[in-house]
Amino acid sequence: MATESECPGGEPVDLYIYDLTQGLAALLSPAIMGRQVEGVWHTSLVVFGREYYYGGGGIASAPIGGTMAGQPREIQRLGVTYVPAAVFREYLQGLAATTFAGSAYTLLEHNCNHFTDEVAQFLCGARIPKHIVQQPETDLPAPLRAALENLLRTPDGGQSINGGGVRYDRQDSPDYLTLNTQIEEARAQSTVLEQRRTALADKLARKERRREKKRRKHGGGDQSNEQDMAEAVEAPPQEELRARAGPSSEPEEDERGAAEQRRRAKDPPITFKDIDGAAEFAKLQAAVANLTLSPEEHQSLSELEQYLVQGEGSWALGDEFLAFIGRLLNADSSEEIRVATLRCLAAMALRDDVSLLLHQDRRSHAVMNYARRIDQLPAAEQTALALALCNLFENISSSEWLLYISEWEVDGQPVSNIRVTTKVAVHATLSEDATLRDIGTALMYNMATKEVKTVVFDDVSVELAMALLQLLAGAPGEELLFRAVAALARLAHHSSEVGQLVAMVGPPPDNYRGMSPRCDEKIDLIMQKVK
């Protein structure tokens, strides 16, 4: 990057070059195409402190490095611009309404690279490398182009220049528009229902805690009242959620719950139960010994001991407990404290009533706002965090919480539980650390094989599948191979784009036949979806 002294009065213009295959094109193209292809290129321009790019949603911008394209393969300095920022913004507004509207996007003739090439000429008279603009004609055979048409979309995390929503780069048929409307309506209804359930969950949890604490303070009531309280506090999460949703949802919930139980019997989640809650609490207690805690925080620590060591119900966790967890996970805490906190959460995750606590976290998002920064955390914290999320798949209600699609904003960008869970799963699966990779593949398997509505995976299937294909390219052992092909088989069932991705990028699943009968069974399912 140039300093101000290197370009006085001007603004540097940088070209960010991304490989959409994340290295797989270079690795596999000799075998698939008979010649070397270094990457499938997507480009953006960085100028005036923002990253600008173009796709099916039109022109968009994001904080530098803040798109779903990940880390750039290369950054090239194109020059320096003396165009005022206000003039540049007006110029983009004009392009967004005409030449580079979302509806004008095409994979071959009018894509992100044509956009950066034109804008670079306007800003500083420069052109982007010719081989990038010409790649569709030189490097991409017809089948690869067809598959990429379904994959090249405006990267998430940006803000549309013309204010429009993100559109897929395909023709919008009447059937598609109808289906898309129905999906959006279903998502909206799901969000409203989720909010109502959460509000009711909070009220129920607070009521039960007050009643229980009052009962304990006065020495308890008669035996029948104690039994009623136990049943109310320890009710199975699925029963409780059904009650909150209202009578009209009972048939659907019953059917979905039965399907989930059948799926779990056939493909049980992979969790890590060899974790001692009492021992982990002792480590946390020692780690915070020199930390100045408020009376409320001392109370929260005591509540954690009641829940994790003494086996009390979730009623033991007070209203300030999650704020306490948030403080312990804060960057100001030591790594020892954060790891100990996360391992306590991993032990708590195995409890069937932890979902009541999770529902309360939807107000502060203490856990998920921490988890979304996994790539910035020390190795020990990454492992403990992935372990906690993976263990939440032990029970149905907590696993559903991980896949919520309802969004909140952080620094002006949308965040959701499923996107955070996806980021953790992908990062851990592709880690060079064997322990973290083991947990990551288990988390990936749990996500993909969970019985959910297909719409949940609409936005993350391709990202999950790409990570799994990268894992396969490294020739994993039988256990990790099984998790990868089992997850790919389910993702291919959820999304037709996954089958196209397998055919386009590879490696071919058939290459891994013979490792074990269970792997071969999943490979057969994948190949049924490969076109």
ZAMARGU-4260 file (C-alpha; in steps of 0.2 Angstrom, whole numbers, plus 5000, padded with zeros to 4 digits):
<rodrens>
0) 5000/5000/5000 | 5006/5017/4996 | 5008/5030/5010 | 5002/5048/5008 | 5020/5054/5004
5) 5020/5042/4989 | 5004/5049/4982 | 5002/5067/4988 | 4985/5073/4985 | 4980/5057/4977
10) 4971/5041/4982 | 4979/5024/4979 | 4969/5012/4968 | 4972/4993/4971 | 4966/4978/4962
15) 4961/4963/4973 | 4962/4947/4964 | 4953/4932/4971 | 4953/4914/4965 | 4935/4907/4967
20) 4942/4889/4968 | 4954/4893/4982 | 4968/4884/4974 | 4959/4869/4967 | 4959/4875/4949
25) 4978/4875/4949 | 4979/4858/4958 | 4966/4849/4948 | 4966/4857/4930 | 4980/4847/4923
30) 4970/4831/4927 | 4953/4838/4922 | 4957/4849/4907 | 4974/4843/4902 | 4983/4860/4905
35) 4987/4871/4919 | 4974/4884/4925 | 4980/4895/4939 | 4963/4900/4946 | 4945/4906/4942
40) 4947/4925/4944 | 4936/4937/4953 | 4942/4955/4955 | 4937/4970/4965 | 4944/4988/4967
45) 4949/4996/4983 | 4949/5015/4984 | 4944/5028/4996 | 4944/5015/5010 | 4931/5003/5002
50) 4931/4988/4991 | 4920/4989/4976 | 4914/4974/4965 | 4900/4969/4953 | 4889/4954/4952
55) 4871/4948/4950 | 4865/4961/4963 | 4873/4975/4954 | 4888/4986/4960 | 4891/4984/4979
60) 4904/4989/4991 | 4911/4982/5008 | 4924/4986/5020 | 4941/4981/5013 | 4943/4962/5014
65) 4925/4961/5021 | 4917/4951/5007 | 4913/4932/5006 | 4927/4930/4993 | 4939/4928/5008
70) 4957/4933/5006 | 4964/4940/4990 | 4976/4929/4980 | 4985/4945/4975 | 4984/4963/4977
75) 4991/4975/4962 | 4993/4993/4963 | 4985/5000/4948 | 4990/5018/4951 | 4984/5034/4960
80) 4968/5043/4957 | 4965/5062/4959 | 4946/5060/4955 | 4937/5067/4971 | 4927/5054/4981
85) 4911/5063/4978 | 4913/5063/4959 | 4918/5044/4960 | 4902/5040/4970 | 4891/5049/4957
90) 4900/5040/4943 | 4896/5023/4952 | 4878/5028/4954 | 4877/5031/4935 | 4885/5015/4931
95) 4873/5006/4944 | 4858/5012/4935 | 4864/5009/4917 | 4879/4999/4911 | 4882/4989/4927
100) 4864/4986/4934 | 4862/4969/4941 | 4851/4964/4927 | 4865/4968/4915 | 4877/4955/4923
105) 4882/4940/4912 | 4895/4927/4916 | 4905/4929/4901 | 4903/4946/4892 | 4899/4957/4907
110) 4905/4952/4924 | 4915/4958/4939 | 4932/4959/4929 | 4924/4970/4915 | 4918/4981/4929
115) 4935/4983/4938 | 4943/4986/4921 | 4931/5000/4916 | 4932/5009/4933 | 4951/5008/4934
120) 4952/5017/4917 | 4940/5030/4924 | 4950/5032/4940 | 4968/5032/4934 | 4969/5027/4916
125) 4975/5009/4920 | 4968/4992/4914 | 4967/4976/4924 | 4978/4961/4917 | 4971/4956/4900
130) 4972/4937/4904 | 4959/4940/4918 | 4946/4949/4907 | 4949/4936/4893 | 4948/4920/4904
135) 4931/4915/4900 | 4936/4912/4882 | 4953/4905/4885 | 4952/4894/4901 | 4934/4889/4904
140) 4926/4875/4894 | 4907/4876/4891 | 4902/4864/4905 | 4913/4874/4917 | 4905/4890/4912
145) 4887/4883/4914 | 4891/4877/4932 | 4899/4894/4936 | 4884/4903/4931 | 4875/4896/4947
150) 4890/4900/4958 | 4896/4917/4953 | 4885/4929/4964 | 4888/4945/4972 | 4898/4941/4987
155) 4889/4943/5004 | 4894/4956/5016 | 4892/4971/5004 | 4880/4985/5002 | 4872/4988/4985
160) 4876/5004/4977 | 4859/5006/4969 | 4850/5000/4985 | 4843/4985/4976 | 4843/4967/4984
165) 4855/4954/4978 | 4849/4945/4962 | 4855/4929/4956 | 4864/4929/4939 | 4850/4920/4930
170) 4834/4925/4921 | 4820/4927/4933 | 4806/4916/4926 | 4788/4918/4933 | 4790/4902/4942
175) 4806/4907/4950 | 4799/4924/4955 | 4784/4915/4963 | 4795/4903/4972 | 4806/4916/4978
180) 4792/4926/4985 | 4785/4911/4994 | 4803/4908/5002 | 4804/4926/5008 | 4787/4925/5015
185) 4792/4909/5024 | 4808/4916/5031 | 4798/4932/5037 | 4785/4921/5046 | 4799/4910/5053
190) 4808/4926/5060 | 4792/4932/5068 | 4788/4915/5076 | 4806/4914/5082 | 4805/4930/5090
195) 4789/4926/5099 | 4796/4909/5105 | 4811/4918/5111 | 4801/4931/5121 | 4790/4917/5128
200) 4806/4907/5132 | 4814/4922/5142 | 4798/4924/5152 | 4796/4906/5156 | 4814/4904/5161
205) 4813/4920/5172 | 4797/4914/5180 | 4804/4897/5184 | 4819/4904/5191 | 4810/4915/5203
210) 4798/4901/5208 | 4812/4889/5211 | 4823/4902/5221 | 4808/4907/5232 | 4804/4888/5235
215) 4822/4885/5240 | 4823/4901/5251 | 4807/4895/5261 | 4812/4877/5263 | 4801/4871/5249
220) 4782/4867/5248 | 4773/4851/5248 | 4780/4836/5238 | 4767/4838/5224 | 4773/4856/5221
225) 4791/4851/5220 | 4786/4838/5207 | 4777/4850/5197 | 4792/4862/5197 | 4804/4848/5192
230) 4793/4844/5178 | 4791/4862/5172 | 4810/4866/5173 | 4816/4849/5166 | 4803/4847/5152
235) 4811/4841/5136 | 4816/4856/5125 | 4806/4849/5110 | 4790/4848/5121 | 4793/4866/5128
240) 4796/4873/5111 | 4780/4865/5104 | 4770/4873/5119 | 4777/4890/5115 | 4773/4889/5097
245) 4755/4887/5100 | 4742/4873/5096 | 4742/4877/5077 | 4760/4872/5075 | 4759/4855/5084
250) 4756/4843/5069 | 4770/4851/5060 | 4782/4851/5075 | 4777/4833/5079 | 4781/4827/5061
255) 4797/4837/5061 | 4802/4830/5078 | 4799/4812/5073 | 4809/4815/5057 | 4823/4822/5067
260) 4823/4807/5079 | 4823/4795/5065 | 4838/4804/5057 | 4847/4804/5073 | 4845/4786/5075
265) 4852/4783/5058 | 4865/4796/5058 | 4869/4801/5076 | 4878/4817/5078 | 4897/4817/5082
270) 4900/4825/5098 | 4914/4825/5111 | 4908/4819/5128 | 4925/4815/5136 | 4925/4832/5144
275) 4923/4833/5163 | 4912/4848/5168 | 4918/4849/5186 | 4936/4849/5181 | 4933/4862/5168
280) 4924/4873/5181 | 4939/4871/5193 | 4951/4877/5179 | 4940/4892/5176 | 4938/4896/5194
285) 4957/4896/5196 | 4959/4907/5180 | 4948/4921/5187 | 4955/4920/5204 | 4965/4936/5201
290) 4951/4944/5191 | 4941/4958/5200 | 4923/4952/5199 | 4908/4962/5204 | 4895/4954/5217
295) 4884/4950/5202 | 4899/4941/5193 | 4903/4931/5209 | 4885/4926/5209 | 4886/4921/5191
300) 4901/4910/5194 | 4892/4902/5208 | 4877/4899/5197 | 4889/4890/5184 | 4895/4879/5198
305) 4877/4874/5203 | 4873/4870/5185 | 4889/4862/5179 | 4896/4854/5195 | 4881/4851/5206
310) 4869/4846/5191 | 4856/4859/5195 | 4844/4864/5181 | 4845/4879/5170 | 4834/4888/5182
315) 4851/4891/5192 | 4857/4902/5179 | 4852/4920/5182 | 4847/4934/5171 | 4865/4941/5171
320) 4874/4925/5167 | 4876/4928/5149 | 4883/4945/5152 | 4896/4937/5163 | 4901/4925/5150
325) 4902/4939/5138 | 4914/4948/5149 | 4925/4932/5151 | 4926/4931/5132 | 4931/4949/5130
330) 4947/4953/5122 | 4953/4961/5138 | 4953/4944/5147 | 4968/4932/5146 | 4969/4918/5134
335) 4968/4906/5149 | 4951/4913/5155 | 4944/4912/5137 | 4949/4894/5134 | 4942/4889/5151
340) 4926/4898/5148 | 4924/4890/5131 | 4928/4872/5138 | 4915/4875/5152 | 4902/4880/5138
345) 4907/4864/5128 | 4903/4854/5144 | 4887/4863/5146 | 4882/4860/5128 | 4879/4842/5132
350) 4865/4846/5144 | 4848/4845/5136 | 4841/4861/5145 | 4855/4872/5139 | 4844/4878/5125
355) 4835/4889/5138 | 4851/4899/5140 | 4855/4900/5122 | 4838/4908/5118 | 4842/4922/5130
360) 4858/4925/5120 | 4848/4931/5105 | 4848/4948/5114 | 4866/4951/5116 | 4874/4937/5105
365) 4888/4936/5117 | 4893/4918/5111 | 4890/4921/5092 | 4898/4938/5091 | 4914/4930/5098
370) 4913/4915/5087 | 4912/4924/5071 | 4930/4930/5075 | 4937/4912/5075 | 4950/4916/5062
375) 4957/4930/5073 | 4959/4919/5089 | 4974/4910/5096 | 4974/4891/5091 | 4969/4885/5109
380) 4953/4896/5108 | 4949/4890/5091 | 4949/4872/5096 | 4939/4876/5112 | 4926/4886/5102
385) 4924/4873/5089 | 4922/4860/5102 | 4908/4870/5111 | 4898/4872/5095 | 4900/4854/5089
390) 4894/4848/5106 | 4878/4859/5104 | 4872/4846/5091 | 4870/4833/5105 | 4852/4839/5108
395) 4839/4844/5095 | 4834/4861/5102 | 4852/4867/5104 | 4857/4861/5087 | 4842/4871/5079
400) 4849/4886/5088 | 4865/4885/5079 | 4856/4885/5062 | 4844/4900/5065 | 4843/4911/5049
405) 4837/4927/5058 | 4850/4941/5056 | 4857/4955/5066 | 4870/4968/5061 | 4888/4970/5066
410) 4897/4985/5059 | 4883/4987/5047 | 4884/4970/5040 | 4871/4956/5042 | 4876/4941/5054
415) 4866/4925/5058 | 4869/4910/5068 | 4870/4899/5053 | 4883/4910/5045 | 4893/4910/5060
420) 4892/4891/5063 | 4897/4889/5044 | 4912/4900/5046 | 4918/4890/5061 | 4915/4874/5053
425) 4924/4879/5037 | 4939/4887/5046 | 4941/4872/5057 | 4939/4859/5043 | 4953/4867/5033
430) 4965/4869/5048 | 4982/4862/5048 | 4980/4857/5066 | 4974/4839/5067 | 4964/4841/5083
435) 4955/4856/5076 | 4952/4848/5059 | 4944/4833/5068 | 4932/4844/5077 | 4929/4854/5062
440) 4924/4839/5051 | 4913/4833/5065 | 4904/4850/5065 | 4903/4850/5046 | 4895/4832/5047
445) 4883/4837/5060 | 4877/4853/5051 | 4875/4844/5034 | 4866/4828/5041 | 4854/4837/5052
450) 4836/4836/5046 | 4831/4854/5042 | 4821/4863/5029 | 4831/4865/5013 | 4829/4884/5013
455) 4841/4885/5028 | 4855/4879/5018 | 4852/4890/5003 | 4865/4903/5006 | 4879/4891/5014
460) 4878/4875/5004 | 4891/4880/4991 | 4903/4887/5004 | 4902/4871/5015 | 4904/4860/4999
465) 4919/4869/4993 | 4928/4867/5010 | 4924/4848/5010 | 4931/4846/4992 | 4947/4855/4998
470) 4948/4842/5012 | 4946/4828/5000 | 4960/4835/4989 | 4971/4832/5004 | 4967/4813/5004
475) 4961/4811/5022 | 4960/4795/5032 | 4944/4784/5032 | 4935/4793/5047 | 4937/4811/5040
480) 4933/4804/5022 | 4917/4797/5029 | 4912/4813/5037 | 4916/4823/5021 | 4907/4812/5009
485) 4892/4810/5021 | 4891/4829/5022 | 4893/4831/5003 | 4879/4818/5000 | 4867/4828/5011
490) 4872/4845/5004 | 4870/4839/4987 | 4852/4833/4992 | 4849/4851/4999 | 4856/4860/4984
495) 4858/4856/4965 | 4873/4868/4964 | 4883/4856/4975 | 4882/4842/4962 | 4888/4855/4949
500) 4902/4861/4960 | 4908/4843/4963 | 4908/4840/4944 | 4916/4857/4940 | 4930/4857/4954
505) 4932/4839/4960 | 4941/4829/4965 | 4930/4816/4958 | 4922/4806/4973 | 4924/4790/4963
510) 4943/4792/4967 | 4940/4787/4985 | 4930/4771/4982 | 4937/4756/4991 | 4941/4765/5008
515) 4926/4757/5016 | 4908/4751/5013 | 4901/4766/5022 | 4911/4778/5012 | 4906/4770/4996
520) 4888/4771/5000 | 4889/4790/5003 | 4899/4792/4987 | 4885/4783/4977 | 4873/4796/4984
525) 4884/4810/4978 | 4886/4803/4961 | 4867/4803/4959 | 4868/4822/4960 | 4883/4825/4949
530) 4878/4831/4932
</rodrens>
